[in-house]
Amino acid sequence: MLANYIEQIEIESLWSGRRHIRWQLRPDVNILSGVNGMGKTTILNRLVSELKALNEAVPSTSLREPRSTSVHITLAPHEATEVRFDVVRSFDNTMIPTSLAAKVTDGIIRSELDWHLYELQRRYLDYQVNIGNQMIEILTRGGADAQQEAMQVSRAKTDFHDTIDSLFSETMKTIDRTSNELTFLQYGERLSPYRLSSGEKQMLIILLTVLLQNNQPYVLLMDEPEASLHIEWQQRLVTIIRKMNPNAQIILTTHSPALIMDGWLDAVTEVSDIVVED
């Protein structure tokens, strides 16, 4: 059974066995803040590792059974045994070229953001096919409201396109809506997403990740997503994600106060507030 969200995270012995973490989470937005070295990324990484292990476990395994790990999570509902989740990180390191990567991607992948985009492009194609099939099925079935129902199926994709176009408007980039792949138009020239700036790639990756979950309950984990984003995008980020998928539980780490400017101050937790000393 899939969980709707994570209720609580407990991590034992995060710092040399002397301090532990107990974090009660909200079902909507959770922002972890703290100075460098406080363990924000470590907490997120430990959580991601546990979620991966949980989803790979035998389906009959109960969360109430002892687990050979120092990370314990409580899900809602409590009988859930799996969590649908995505992870977005902010790094854009240059990738070491390999013969496999060059063969698979025709040399277009030069950084880790590019690789993430490449993987999302493949998922986006599947998403496009599924949306198209749903619309054909509705229109074939017919009925007085068939056309309106078919348009509603594609509403999330249209809203995603409109949002990206609005965010990229200053550089005159728009999504090519005639293409099955995700490509852009700028001054009449076709532009691949790999030619975007780091900030544009980062925003595109985040919002495309949200779109591909198709409005289902899931957990979106982000490690300092504000990196490369200018301040206006930082201010709008959480609100845009929540509008695209109100069922998403957001868990993110940040250094930027801009991320909480749009009404999310009460969603901020300092690392020091969730530390339990021995």
N, C-alpha and C positions, 0 to 999 in steps of 0.2 A: 504494500500500500504506500502511495506517495504522500509525503508530508506537504502541508500548506506553508509552513514556515518553521524556523528554529526558535524555540522558546528560551533556551539557556545554553551557554557554553561554559564548561569547567575544564581548566587545564592544570594538571598537577606538576609541581616542580619546574616551572618555566625558567626560573633563574637559580640554578645550582641547588635546587631542593629547598630553598628558603622561602620562596614566595609562590603563591598560586593565583590563578585567575578564576573568578566567578562573575559571569556577565549575563544579566537578564536582558533579553532582547525584545524590542518592539516588533510587531508584525509588518511594519511598513518601512521605516528608515532608521538605520543605526550608524552613527558616525563616530569612529574611534580617533581620538586626538591625543597628542602628546609630543614632547620634544624628541629629538633624535636619540636613539638608544634606549627608549622606554619599552620597546618590544612590540610596536604596532604591527609591523610586517611579520614578525615571528608568530604572533597570535593568529594572524590571518592565514599564514602558511600551515600552521598546525591544524587549523580548522579545515582547510582545503584537503589536507592529507587524510583527515578522519572521514570527511564526506566521501572521498574517493574510495576509501576502504569499506565504508558502510555500503555504498552502492554495488561494490563488487562482492559483498558477502553473500552467503547462501540465503535465499529469500525467507526461509523459515526462522532465521536468527532473530531473536528478540533483543530490543535495545535494553531490556531490563536484565539480560544475562551479562555476567562479567565479560569485559573485553580486555584484551591484552594491549592496552594503550593508556597513556596518561591524559587523553582527551575524552571528555564525556559530553555528549550533546543530548538535549531534550527536545523532542519534536512535537509539533501540533498537527494533527491529533497524536496522542501518545502511542497509539498502536501502529503508527506509520513505521516502515522499515527502510524506506528509500527517500532520497531528496533530489529533486531536479535542480541543478545549479549550473551557473557559468562563472568563469573567472576572467576578469580583465585587469591587465597590469599596464603600467605606464612606461615601461622601458622601451627604448628604440635603438638597441645596440646593433651594430653592424654584424651580420651573420658571417661566419667563416664559410666560404663557398665550398660546396661538396658536389661531386659528380651527380649524385642522386637529385639534390635540390635543383641543380642546373637543368637536368634532364626533365624533371617533372614540371618545372615552372618556366622553362625557356629563358632563364636568366633574369626574370623580372623581379625576383625576390632578393633584396639587398639588406633588409633589416628584419628585426623580430616583429615589428608592426606589419611589415609587408607579408610575412608568413601568416600572421593571424588573419589579415585581410584575405589572403589566398584561401585559407580554410573556410572562412565565412562566406566567400563567394560561392563555394561549392554547396554549402548549406542553403544559400540564397536561391540558387537554381532549383534545388529540390522544393523549396518553399513556393517559388513561382509556379512550378508544375502542379503542386497540390492545390494552390489557390485557383489556378485555371481549371483543374478537374472539378473542383467543387462548384464553380460557377457554371460549367457546362452541364453538370448533373442537375442543378437547380433550374436552368433554362430549359433543359430537355423535359424535365418533369412538368413544367408549365404552371399555370395558375395566374390569378389576377395580380399577385404581388411578386411574381417570379423575378422580374427585372430589378425591382427594388431590393429583394433579398440577395440577388447575385451581387449587386453593388455593395451591399453591406459586408459581404464576405471579403471584398477587396478594400474595405475602408481603412483598415490598419496600415496596409501597404501605401495607400494614397496619403494618409496622414504622415507616414514616415518620409515619403518623398517631399511633401510640402515642408516638413520641419527642416530637413537637410537643405533644401533650396533656400529657405529663409536664413539659416545659419551661414550659408556660403554666399549670400547675396552680394556682400561687399567685394568679392573677387569675381563676381559674374559667373559663378559655376552653378549649373543646374543638372539634376539627374536626367539622363536620357530615358524617357519613359517608354520608348519604342523598343528598347533592348531588353532581352531576358537577363543578360549579365548586368552587373552594376557598373555603369560607365557614366561619364559626365560630359557636358557640353560647355565650352568656354569660348566666346567670340566665334562661334561656328565650328570650332575644332573639337574633335572627339578626344576625351582625356580619360586614361585609365586611372583607377583609384590609387595606383602605386605612384602616381606623379603628384599626388596631393602633398601638402605640407604635413609635418609631424602632428601638429594640432588638429588639422582636418582629418587625418587618418585616425587619430585617437577618438575624436568625437564620432566619426563614422563607425568605428569598431564597436563602441559602446552602444549606440542606438541600433545598429544592425543586430547586435547580440540580443537586445531586448525585443526587437521585432520578431526574430526567428523563434522565440518562445511562444508566439501566437497567443498572447494574453492568458497563458496558463499560470497557475501559482508556481513560483520557483524562487530560488535565492540567487541574487546577483552580488558577487563579491568583487570589490575593486580596491586595488592598492594604489593610493595616491592618484586617482584618475584625473586630477587637475593639471598634472604635468603636461606642458605644451599648450594648454588651453588658455586663451586670453580671459581676462577677468569677467567679462560679460557672460561668456559660455560657462565659466565656473559657477556663477550666480544662478544660472538657469538649469544647470545639469540635472539636479535631483528632481526638480519639478517636471522637466520634460520626460524623464524616465517614468515617473509616477503617472503622468498623463498617458503615456504610451501603453503602460501595463500596470494598472492599479493593484494587480494581484502579486506583483513582485515585491519580495522583501529585499531591501538594499542593505548591505553591510560593507562599509568602506572605511579606509584609513585616510587621513589627510593632515597636511600642515596648513592648508589655506583657510582663512576665515571667510573667504568669499563664498565657499560652498554652503555656508549656513545662513547667508544673508537673505535668502528668499523664504524665510519662515521656518528654518529647520534647527534653530538654536536649541530647542528642547530635545532634539534627537542626538545631541552630542554627549559622548561619554569620554571622560579623561581616563587614560590607562591607570592612573593612580587611584581612581575611584573603584576599580574592579579587582584590585590586588588584595589578596588575603594573606596576611603574614602568619608564619608559623609561631 
